[in-house]
Amino acid sequence: MALITLATPPGLNEPAHLVSLRKQWTHLAVESDQADPFCCGPAWQLAALRVLNPAQTIFLQQSDTALLTLAEHRSTSGPSCCCPLEGSWLFGCPLLGRDIPELLELFEAALIEILRHSRQNTRHQGWPYMVISGLRPGTTLPRVLWRRFNGPFIFYRHSSSTQCAASLRGGLDGFLSRRSANHRAKLRKAARQAREQGVSFERYCPGTAEEALILYERMLSVEHTSWKGLGQCGMAESPAREFYAAMISDLARNGEARIILARHEEKDIGFIFGGMAGKIYRGQQFSYSADWKKSSIGNLLQAEKISWLCEEGAERYDMGPVTGPRMGYKEHWTEEQREIETWLLQKR
């Protein structure tokens, strides 16, 4: 197995070799039982690399059963930092695959190459900090990483978060049976009122980036009228605007974007969108006009999305972090919670 080091000059969106790995990358993210497989995969990671975390160098190690992707971020005042391509929210894991011995080999080879590269390309000869995110406490991978490398490295827990998900087992009826009676009653009432008001929902699965970006502009128009848009804290603001544009374009090119727009009298009043990773859907953003705050448009968009996913045979709905400001609503929609940790490795 040969380690590939890919330079990413300014202006280059992402190395072509990473894009060519997309199918295998997604497969390994899904099959290795990640807490958030979509955010381990190419749509999320490459959008972040392009917009949020441009890197000087990418370290890529691959085999038939495993994949490692890390990005170097150089510092003028100290050692480099080596972290996942998406180094902002740290939802995804850069070590993918069920073959743990193979992953350990990839990681060890990467450490050697990263040290060599660091010595050649920085004024400071210290070892770069290594950041590994998306590790699930109590599972095999973090346990064997610590066991094998805790001699030459000091391990720190950088941060943790809790990701939530809902099973779609049993279709829409099965999903609803796992919600509270009160939640189901509120949904029925809101749906009846929305029908009486003439609210409709349009589903879109764009097949090209051009189609997706037209829909994205409609979504941004809604966002500007939402509480997030009015407070200038939503996806209409940079760099979130560019990040989601890059992601939705990539998803559309691969038939993985799922978008719903809520409409009233020929006007968009709400949206929800996300993407597929295999049979797992990961929600990204949803919003609605502040004028419709009392009409439960957000809940109805969620219900419409779940109905669509069940029709398509999706198996799980991932909703991202359940911890943090304004995240509590997700507890009504999900029943699974998985903790993830980010580790910082420093050479002794």
C-alpha positions as CSV (number, residue, x, y, z in Angstrom):
1,M,0.0,0.0,0.0
2,A,1.5,3.3,-1.1
3,L,0.7,6.5,0.7
4,I,-0.4,9.3,-1.6
5,T,0.4,12.8,-0.7
6,L,-1.7,15.3,-2.7
7,A,-0.8,19.0,-2.9
8,T,-3.8,21.3,-3.3
9,P,-2.7,24.6,-4.9
10,P,-4.8,27.7,-4.3
11,G,-7.8,27.8,-6.6
12,L,-8.1,24.0,-7.0
13,N,-11.5,22.9,-5.6
14,E,-10.3,19.4,-4.6
15,P,-7.8,16.8,-6.0
16,A,-9.4,14.7,-8.7
17,H,-8.2,11.5,-7.1
18,L,-10.4,12.2,-4.0
19,V,-13.4,12.7,-6.3
20,S,-12.7,9.4,-8.1
21,L,-12.9,7.6,-4.7
22,R,-16.4,8.8,-4.0
23,K,-18.3,5.5,-4.4
24,Q,-15.8,3.5,-2.2
25,W,-15.6,6.4,0.2
26,T,-19.4,6.5,0.7
27,H,-19.6,2.7,1.0
28,L,-16.9,2.5,3.7
29,A,-18.5,5.4,5.6
30,V,-21.9,3.5,5.7
31,E,-20.6,0.0,6.3
32,S,-18.3,0.8,9.2
33,D,-21.1,1.7,11.6
34,Q,-20.3,5.4,12.1
35,A,-22.4,7.6,14.3
36,D,-22.8,10.0,11.4
37,P,-21.9,8.2,8.1
38,F,-22.9,11.1,5.8
39,C,-20.5,13.5,7.5
40,C,-17.7,10.9,7.2
41,G,-18.4,10.8,3.5
42,P,-17.3,12.8,0.4
43,A,-20.2,15.2,0.1
44,W,-19.7,16.7,3.5
45,Q,-15.9,16.4,3.7
46,L,-15.1,17.7,0.2
47,A,-17.5,20.7,0.6
48,A,-15.7,21.6,3.9
49,L,-12.3,21.2,2.2
50,R,-13.3,23.5,-0.6
51,V,-15.0,26.2,1.5
52,L,-14.2,26.0,5.2
53,N,-10.8,24.2,5.7
54,P,-8.6,24.7,2.6
55,A,-5.5,22.6,3.2
56,Q,-1.9,22.8,1.9
57,T,-1.6,19.0,1.7
58,I,-3.9,16.0,1.9
59,F,-2.7,12.7,3.2
60,L,-4.6,9.8,1.6
61,Q,-4.1,6.2,2.4
62,Q,-6.4,3.6,0.8
63,S,-6.9,-0.1,0.3
64,D,-9.8,-2.2,-0.8
65,T,-11.2,-2.3,2.7
66,A,-10.1,0.9,4.4
67,L,-9.6,4.6,3.8
68,L,-7.7,7.3,5.6
69,T,-8.0,11.0,4.8
70,L,-6.3,13.8,6.7
71,A,-5.4,17.4,5.8
72,E,-2.4,19.5,6.9
73,H,-2.9,23.0,8.1
74,R,0.4,24.8,8.5
75,S,1.2,27.4,11.2
76,T,3.8,30.1,11.1
77,S,4.4,30.0,14.8
78,G,4.5,26.3,15.6
79,P,3.9,22.7,14.4
80,S,1.5,21.9,11.7
81,C,-2.0,20.5,12.6
82,C,-3.2,17.4,10.9
83,C,-7.0,17.0,11.1
84,P,-9.9,15.6,9.1
85,L,-10.8,17.4,5.9
86,E,-13.8,18.9,7.8
87,G,-12.2,20.3,10.8
88,S,-14.9,22.7,12.0
89,W,-17.8,20.6,13.5
90,L,-15.7,17.4,13.6
91,F,-18.7,15.1,13.0
92,G,-16.9,12.7,10.7
93,C,-14.2,10.1,11.2
94,P,-11.2,10.2,8.9
95,L,-10.5,6.4,9.4
96,L,-13.1,4.3,7.6
97,G,-13.6,0.6,7.2
98,R,-14.4,-2.5,9.3
99,D,-11.0,-4.0,8.8
100,I,-9.3,-2.7,12.0
101,P,-5.8,-4.3,11.4
102,E,-5.8,-2.7,8.0
103,L,-6.8,0.7,9.4
104,L,-4.0,0.5,12.0
105,E,-1.5,-0.2,9.1
106,L,-2.8,2.8,7.2
107,F,-2.6,5.0,10.3
108,E,0.9,4.0,11.1
109,A,2.1,4.6,7.5
110,A,0.4,8.0,7.6
111,L,2.1,9.0,10.8
112,I,5.5,8.2,9.2
113,E,4.7,10.2,6.1
114,I,3.2,13.2,8.0
115,L,6.3,13.4,10.2
116,R,8.6,13.3,7.2
117,H,6.6,15.9,5.4
118,S,6.5,18.1,8.5
119,R,10.2,18.1,8.8
120,Q,10.7,19.0,5.2
121,N,8.1,21.8,5.0
122,T,8.1,23.7,8.2
123,R,10.6,25.9,10.0
124,H,9.7,24.1,13.3
125,Q,10.8,20.5,13.4
126,G,8.2,19.4,16.0
127,W,5.6,16.8,15.4
128,P,2.3,18.2,14.1
129,Y,-0.8,17.8,16.3
130,M,-3.0,15.0,15.1
131,V,-6.8,15.4,15.4
132,I,-9.0,12.3,15.0
133,S,-12.7,13.0,15.1
134,G,-15.9,10.9,15.0
135,L,-14.7,8.2,17.4
136,R,-17.4,6.3,19.2
137,P,-16.5,5.6,22.8
138,G,-16.5,1.9,23.7
139,T,-16.0,0.7,20.1
140,T,-13.0,-1.2,18.7
141,L,-11.3,1.5,16.8
142,P,-10.6,4.0,19.6
143,R,-9.6,1.2,21.9
144,V,-7.0,-0.3,19.5
145,L,-5.7,3.1,18.5
146,W,-5.0,3.9,22.2
147,R,-3.5,0.5,22.9
148,R,-1.1,0.6,19.9
149,F,0.0,4.2,20.0
150,N,-0.3,5.4,23.6
151,G,3.4,4.8,24.1
152,P,4.9,7.3,21.6
153,F,1.8,9.6,21.8
154,I,-0.1,11.5,24.5
155,F,-3.9,11.2,23.9
156,Y,-6.2,14.1,24.9
157,R,-10.0,14.2,24.6
158,H,-10.5,17.4,22.6
159,S,-14.3,17.4,22.6
160,S,-17.5,15.3,22.4
161,S,-21.0,15.6,21.1
162,T,-24.1,13.4,20.8
163,Q,-25.6,12.6,17.5
164,C,-29.2,11.5,17.1
165,A,-31.1,9.3,14.7
166,A,-34.5,7.7,14.0
167,S,-35.1,4.3,12.6
168,L,-37.4,4.1,9.6
169,R,-38.1,0.4,10.3
170,G,-41.7,-0.4,9.5
171,G,-42.2,2.6,7.2
172,L,-44.2,5.6,8.2
173,D,-46.5,3.7,10.4
174,G,-43.6,2.2,12.3
175,F,-41.9,5.5,12.7
176,L,-45.1,7.1,14.0
177,S,-45.6,4.2,16.5
178,R,-42.3,5.2,18.1
179,R,-43.5,8.8,18.7
180,S,-45.6,9.9,21.6
181,A,-49.4,10.0,21.3
182,N,-49.2,13.8,22.0
183,H,-46.7,14.3,19.2
184,R,-48.8,12.3,16.7
185,A,-52.0,14.2,17.7
186,K,-50.2,17.6,17.1
187,L,-49.0,16.4,13.7
188,R,-52.5,15.4,12.6
189,K,-54.0,18.7,13.8
190,A,-51.2,20.7,12.1
191,A,-51.6,18.7,8.8
192,R,-55.4,19.3,8.8
193,Q,-55.0,23.0,9.4
194,A,-52.3,23.3,6.7
195,R,-54.6,21.6,4.1
196,E,-57.4,23.9,5.0
197,Q,-55.0,26.9,4.5
198,G,-53.9,25.6,1.1
199,V,-50.4,24.7,2.0
200,S,-48.7,22.1,-0.3
201,F,-45.4,20.3,-0.3
202,E,-43.2,19.8,-3.4
203,R,-40.5,17.2,-3.5
204,Y,-37.3,17.5,-5.6
205,C,-34.4,15.2,-6.3
206,P,-32.3,17.4,-8.7
207,G,-30.0,15.5,-11.1
208,T,-27.6,18.3,-11.9
209,A,-25.7,21.0,-10.0
210,E,-27.5,23.6,-12.1
211,E,-31.0,22.3,-11.0
212,A,-29.8,22.1,-7.4
213,L,-28.5,25.7,-7.3
214,I,-31.8,27.1,-8.7
215,L,-33.6,25.3,-5.9
216,Y,-31.0,26.5,-3.5
217,E,-31.7,30.1,-4.4
218,R,-35.4,29.5,-3.6
219,M,-34.4,28.1,-0.3
220,L,-32.2,31.1,0.5
221,S,-35.1,33.4,-0.3
222,V,-37.1,31.6,2.4
223,E,-34.2,31.6,4.8
224,H,-34.0,35.4,4.6
225,T,-37.6,35.6,5.9
226,S,-37.0,33.1,8.8
227,W,-35.9,33.9,12.3
228,K,-32.4,32.7,11.4
229,G,-32.3,34.9,8.3
230,L,-33.7,37.9,10.2
231,G,-31.1,37.4,12.8
232,Q,-28.4,36.9,10.2
233,C,-27.3,33.6,11.8
234,G,-28.5,31.1,9.2
235,M,-27.2,29.4,6.0
236,A,-27.7,32.6,4.0
237,E,-24.6,34.0,5.7
238,S,-21.0,33.2,4.6
239,P,-19.3,30.8,4.8
240,A,-22.4,28.6,5.4
241,R,-24.0,29.9,2.2
242,E,-21.0,28.7,0.1
243,F,-20.6,25.5,2.1
244,Y,-24.1,24.3,1.5
245,A,-24.0,25.4,-2.2
246,A,-20.9,23.2,-2.7
247,M,-22.6,20.3,-0.9
248,I,-25.9,20.5,-2.6
249,S,-24.2,20.6,-6.0
250,D,-22.2,17.5,-5.3
251,L,-25.3,15.7,-3.9
252,A,-27.3,16.5,-7.0
253,R,-24.6,15.3,-9.4
254,N,-24.8,11.9,-7.7
255,G,-28.6,11.7,-7.3
256,E,-28.4,12.0,-3.5
257,A,-30.0,15.4,-2.8
258,R,-33.5,15.4,-1.2
259,I,-35.3,18.7,-1.1
260,I,-38.9,19.7,-0.1
261,L,-40.4,23.1,-0.5
262,A,-43.6,24.2,1.4
263,R,-45.8,26.4,-0.8
264,H,-48.8,28.7,-0.3
265,E,-50.5,30.6,-3.1
266,E,-47.6,30.1,-5.5
267,K,-45.1,31.3,-2.9
268,D,-42.3,29.3,-1.1
269,I,-42.8,29.5,2.7
270,G,-40.5,26.7,3.9
271,F,-37.9,24.1,3.0
272,I,-36.1,21.1,4.2
273,F,-33.1,19.5,2.6
274,G,-30.4,16.9,3.2
275,G,-28.6,14.0,1.4
276,M,-28.4,10.3,1.2
277,A,-25.5,8.1,2.1
278,G,-26.6,4.6,1.0
279,K,-29.9,4.1,2.7
280,I,-29.2,6.6,5.4
281,Y,-30.5,10.1,5.1
282,R,-28.8,13.0,6.9
283,G,-30.8,16.2,7.4
284,Q,-28.9,19.4,6.8
285,Q,-31.1,22.5,7.0
286,F,-34.7,23.4,7.3
287,S,-36.4,26.7,7.7
288,Y,-39.7,28.5,7.2
289,S,-41.0,32.1,7.0
290,A,-41.4,33.8,10.4
291,D,-45.0,34.7,9.3
292,W,-45.9,31.0,9.5
293,K,-44.4,30.4,13.0
294,K,-47.8,29.3,14.5
295,S,-48.6,26.8,11.7
296,S,-46.1,24.1,12.6
297,I,-44.6,24.3,9.1
298,G,-41.3,22.9,10.5
299,N,-42.9,19.8,11.9
300,L,-44.9,19.3,8.7
301,L,-41.8,19.5,6.6
302,Q,-40.2,16.9,8.9
303,A,-43.2,14.6,8.5
304,E,-43.3,15.0,4.8
305,K,-39.6,14.2,4.6
306,I,-40.0,11.1,6.6
307,S,-43.0,10.0,4.5
308,W,-40.8,10.4,1.3
309,L,-37.9,8.5,2.8
310,C,-40.1,5.6,3.9
311,E,-41.5,5.4,0.4
312,E,-38.0,5.2,-1.0
313,G,-37.0,2.4,1.4
314,A,-34.5,4.5,3.5
315,E,-33.5,2.8,6.7
316,R,-32.5,5.7,9.0
317,Y,-32.9,9.4,9.4
318,D,-29.9,11.1,11.0
319,M,-30.5,14.5,12.5
320,G,-27.0,15.4,13.7
321,P,-26.2,16.8,17.1
322,V,-28.9,16.7,19.7
323,T,-26.9,18.8,22.2
324,G,-26.6,22.5,21.9
325,P,-28.8,25.6,21.6
326,R,-32.2,25.0,19.8
327,M,-31.4,21.3,19.3
328,G,-33.9,19.9,21.8
329,Y,-36.7,19.6,19.3
330,K,-34.8,16.6,17.7
331,E,-35.7,14.5,20.8
332,H,-39.3,14.3,19.6
333,W,-38.2,12.9,16.2
334,T,-35.5,10.5,17.2
335,E,-34.9,7.6,19.5
336,E,-31.2,6.7,19.0
337,Q,-28.3,8.7,20.4
338,R,-24.6,8.0,19.8
339,E,-21.8,9.9,21.4
340,I,-18.7,10.8,19.4
341,E,-15.4,12.1,20.6
342,T,-12.5,14.0,19.0
343,W,-9.0,13.0,20.2
344,L,-5.8,15.1,20.0
345,L,-2.6,13.2,19.7
346,Q,0.8,14.7,20.6
347,K,4.1,13.1,20.3
348,R,5.9,12.5,23.6
